[in-house]
Amino acid sequence: MLDIIVIIAVIIALANTNSSMAKRFGLSVKLTMHLNYLLFYHLFFSVFFTWYIMNFGGDSQGYWKFGMEQVIIKGDKTWFSYFGEGTTFILWLCYIPSQIMGLSYVTGNILFGALGFIGIRYLYIMVATLFPMNHKVLNIPLFPTVFYFLNLHFWSAGVGKDTIAFWGIAWFFFALQKYQSRWWQAAVALFFVYLTRPHMGQALISGAGIAILLGSEVKMGYKIVLTSFAFGMAVYLLPSTLEALKIDELSIESLETMSGLRSSGLNSSNVGSGFNLQSYPWPFKLFTYMFRPLFFDAHNIVAFFSSFENALYLWLSFFIYRNWTAEAIRDMPLFIKAGMITFIPVTIAFMGALSNLGIIMRMKNMTMIYFLLFCFFLIAYNKKLRYQRAQEKIRYYQQREEIIAKKAAASERVE
């Protein structure tokens, strides 16, 4: 009974906040309806995620039922005995709803999935309000179509690090877009991201600092204060990040060593979608991380649908050079700048460490959406410029015809 009450309360809360945020940001009726469609679409994936994990296994169920803790807890196992970084933090988040309230695993997935949906909603609203124009591929508009991508929902719909990291990153960038009034939200979001995945928190705060420093929309006074704060936080968090990654120093050699050890553990024969990453040249490692699985190497239904998404990523990436202009980068929303600056080092780190397509799909879900939105914005921005130039030409010729007509009328009166 308690499970039903919690699920209904979550759905009502999300539906009400959909309406209030749509009204606050001036979304059209059509876009508001899509936001509600996305809510129920995402809830479906929470249920599907439950079925998938219960049938094919995964850490998620172990987190919720505390049956696969992966960590050693000394002394009495109380709520705060689980507070820490990584796995222990997820156990800490699950403790009250799972161990005290006794909620079921499917309810846990809906609770975590609600956070995943909130992250999707932050991105949806920023695209709806900050992008200059839409764009179509095969006569299908990119917005809001990209927000129905399977991976965006599946990996953010259940109990686990992926959902919390995705939600925290999206919330952080949403707050960064209006840093003057939402700075406290950015701090809370960073707290969740860092404790879930310390290396992502490190990349996030560093990426935000660089984006603020390079951003033309940020006043110089704010640049100095915010960049100094971001740099200080990055230095402060570095020791615990290195400890979490189990490396002694932040260097290319250390990262390569860590990548080699993790890669060798993931390309063994007992990993269904594994491959020998160490034999790949650097460009193919990058291609594998960003654009695979494609149709020829999809190993299950999730990978098959991911192939369509990856094909679109690959297609849009061909338009970067054509649409790359200084004006587009200058006018790009701050959240995309910060997202891309975060995306680049994370991609470089992961592309050498992950040699399993399933894990690649999970890990890149945190940041790949920002690459897609980066490509989308470049295309939309230059499309807007071309539209404006066409409109200026139309107005020019209209004015010219009006002047000719007036001169002709004046000459007729003289005659």
N, C-alpha and C positions, 0 to 999 in steps of 0.2 A: 504493500500500500504506500509506504514511504517513497519507494522508487517512482511510482506513478505521480505522486504529488510533486516530487523534485523535477521530473521530466516536464510536466505541464507548466510548472513555474518557470523553468528555463525557457521553454518555447514562448510563453506569454511575454517574458521579459525581453527576449530578443526581437519579437515582433513589434513590441511597443517602442523599443529603442531604434528599430529600423525606421519607423514613422517619424519619430522625433528628430533623428539625424537627417533624414531626407528633407524634412521641412526646414531644419536649421541651415542646410547647405544648398537649399533651393533646387533640389532635384525635380525633374519633370515627373508626371504621373507614370509614364512608361518606364523610366529608370527606377522609380520607387517600386514598381511591380516586379522588375527584374531582381531587385534587392530581396524582395520577399520570396521570389522563386529560388534564389540562391540559398536562402535560409533552409527551406525544406529539402532542397537538393543536397545540402551539406548534412542535414540530419539523416538523410538516407545513407550517406556514406559512413556516418557513425555506426549505423546498424550493420551495414555491409562490412565495415572494418571489424566489428565484433565477430561476425560469421567467419571472416577470413582468418583472423588470428586463432579462433577456437578450432578451426579445421586444419590450418597449415602451421600454426605455432608462431611464437614471437615473444620478445621480452615484455610486450605490453601487458599481457595477462599476468605475468610474474610480478610486475610492478604493483598491479592492483590487488592481487591476492597475497602479496608478500611471500610467494612460494619460490622465488628465484631472486634473492636479494642481491647477489653478486658482490656484496660487501660484508665486512665483518664488523658487527656492532658490539662494542665492549660494554659490559654492565647491563643494567635494565633497559629493555627496549621500550622507551617512551617516545612521545611525539618528537621532542627536540633532540633526542639521541640520533635521529636520522637527518638532522639539518646539516647540510654541507653542499659540496659541489657535485654535479653530475648525477649519478644514479641515486645517491642518498637524497638529493633534493627532490627528485620525482617521488621517492618513497615518502618523504616528508609531506609533499602536497597530497598524496593519496591517503595518508594516515587517518585523518578525521572522517572523510566520507566513506572510506573502506573499512577501517578497523573499529571506529567508534559508532558511526551511523549504520554500518552494515549494508551499504548500498551495493547493488549488483554490478557486475562488470559492464553490462550494456549501459547502465546509468552513468558509470564512470566515463565511458567513451563519449556519451552525450555531454557530460560536464566539460571534459577536455575539448570535445568538438565545438562546444559553444565558444571557447576561447579562440579556436582556430577560425571559426566564422567571423568573429570580431576582427581578427587580423585581416581577413579577406575584405571585410566591409571598410576598413580604414583605406586599403588600397583602392577599392572600387570608388569611394567618394573622392579621393584625390585625383584619380583619372577623370572622373566625371566633371570635376570643377576646374581642373588645371590644364587639361589637354586642349589645344586649340581647335582640332578637327578630328573626325573619325577617319578610318581607312578600311577599305574592303580588300579581301583576298578571295578570289573565286566568287566575287559578288556577295561575300559574307562579311559583315562589319566586324572588325577586330574587337570593338567595344560594344556590348559587354561579353561577346563570345568567349574571349580568353579567360574570363572569370568562371567559365563552366568546365575548364580543363580538369580532367580526372585527377591528375597528380596533385594539383593545387588543393583538392578537397580530401583525397584519400589519406595523404600523409599528415594532414592537419585535423583529422576527424577522430582520433582516439588517444588513449592514455599513452604517454611517452614523451621523450625529449623533443621529438620532431615538432609536435604541436606547440609546446611551450616556446621553443626557439622561434618558430615561424610567427606566432602571435606577438612575442616580445619585439622581434625585429620590425614587424609592420607597425606596431604601436610606437616604437622609438622613432621611426621615420615620419610617422604622422605627427608626432609631437615636435620633431625637428623642423617641420615645415612652418610652424608658428611658434618658434622657440621662445619668443618674448613672453607669451602667456602659458605655454605648455611645457616649460622646462622641467617642472616637477614630474610630469608624466614621462618624459624622456628618462629621468633618473630612475623611476620605478621600473620602467620597461627594461633598462639596462641591467638592473638588479636581477630580474628573472632570466634574461638571456645569459648573463655571466654565470649564474649559479647552475643553469642547465648545461651550457657548453662554454667553459671559460675562454676557449680560443675564439669563439664567435663574439663574445662580449668584447674581447681585446680588438678584434677586427672592426667591430661596430663603432667603438669610441674613436679609434684611429681614423676610420673612414669619415666619420662625422666631422672630426677636426680638420681634415684636409679639405672636405667639401665646403666647410664654412670659410676657410682661408681663401679658397679659390672663387667662392661665390660672389657675384657682382651685386646680388640683392641684399647682402649683409653689410650693415654699416660698419665703418672701421672700428669704432669703439666696441661694438659687439664682437667683431672679428678677434680683437686682441684678447678680450675676456674669455670668450667661448673656446678659442683655439688653445689658449693657455690652460684652461680647465681640462679640455680634452687631452692635451699632451700630458698634463699632470696625472690624470686618471689612468692613461695608458701606461705610464711609467710605474704607477702604484700597483696596477693589476698585473704587470709583467711577471713578477716572481711566482705568483700563484698560478698564472697561466702556464708557465714552464713546468711547474710541478704537476699540473693536471695532464700536460702532454708527455710527462716523464722524459724531458730532455733538459740538459744542463744549461744551454744557452740558445738564444735565438739567432741561428746562423743557417746558411744554405746547407752546410755539411750535416748539421744536426737534423734538419728537416728531411734531408735525403735519406739519412740512416733510419729515421722513424718511418718514413714512407716505405722503404724497402722491407722492413720487418712486418709492417701491417699488410703490405701487398702480398708478401709470401704466404701469409696466413689466410688470404682470401682467394687465392687462385688454385687451391687444392682440388682434388677430384670430388670431395664431398660437398662442394659448393656448386649448385646447379647452374648458376649463371656466371661462374667465375671464368677468368681468362688470364693468360700470362702477360701481365702488364709490363713487366721488366724487359720484355723483348721488344716492346713498341718504341719507336722513335718519339721524340718530344711532341711534334705536331699531331701525331696520331693519338697520343695520350690526351691532348687537349680536345681533339675531335671526339674521342670516346666519352669523355666526361660531359661535354656540352650537348652532344647530339645523338648519343646512343642511349637506349636501344632503338634501332631502326627496324623496319619490317622484317628484314632477313634474319635478325638475331633476337626477336621477341620470344621469350621462353614461357610466358603465361599470358592470361587475359589482360592483366594490369600492364605488362610490358607492351602488349599489342596496341592498346589504346594510347600508351605513352609514345608509340612510334609516330602517331599523327601529330602530337604536340612537338616532338623533336624535329619532324619534317618542317613544321612551321617555323621553329626557332632557326633552323638552317636556312630556310627561304628568306626570312627577314634579315638574317645576318648579311646577306648579299647586298642589301640596300644601305648598309652603314656608310660605305665609302661615298656613294652617290649623294647621300643626304647629310653628310658630315660638314657642317659649316660652323664658323666661329659664333655666328649669331644664334644658331640653334643651341649650342652648348651654353652660351651666355644666358639665354632665356629659359633654359631647362629648369623645371622645378627642383628645389633643393633636395627633396627626398630621392629623386632619381640620381642626382649627382652623387649623393652619399651612398645610395644603393649600389651604384656601379663601382665606386671606389672601394667599397667593401667586397663586392663580388669578385674583383680581379685577384687580390691576394688569396682569398678563400679558394678560388678556382685553381690557382697555381699550386696551393698546398694539397688540395684533395685529388687533383688529377693524377698525381703520382702515388697516392696512398690507397686509392680505392680501385680494386680490380674485380668487382662484383656488380653486375648491372642493377640488381635489386637495391644494394646499398647506395649506389650512385644516384638512383632515382630518389631515394629518401633524402640524402644529404644535400643534393642540389636544389631540392624543393624550397629550402630556406631562402635562397638568393637568386635562383634562375629567373623568377618573375621580374626582377629588376632589370635583367638583361633584355627580356622581352619588351618591357615598357620603355627601355632606352631606345631600342630600335623603332618601336611604335611612335614615340615622341618625335624622333628625327624625321620620320616619314610625314607625320601629321603637321609638323611645323613647316616643312618646306612645301607641303601641299597647300597650307594656308598662304604662304608667301606667293606661290604661283596663282592662287585664287585672287589675292589682293592685286597683283600686277595685272591680271586679266580684267578685274573690275576697274582699275585705273585707266586701262586702255579703252574700255567701253565708255567710261565717263568722258575721256578725252575726245573721242570721236563724236559723242553726243553733243558735247559743248561746241565742237567744231562745226557740226551740222547746224546747230542753233545760230551760231555766228553767221554762217553763210546764208541761212534763211533770213535773218534780220537784215543783212546787207542787201539781199535781193528785194526784200519788202521795201527798204528805204529807197533803193534806186527806182522802184516802180512808182513810189509817191512823187519823187522828183520829176519823173517823166510826165 
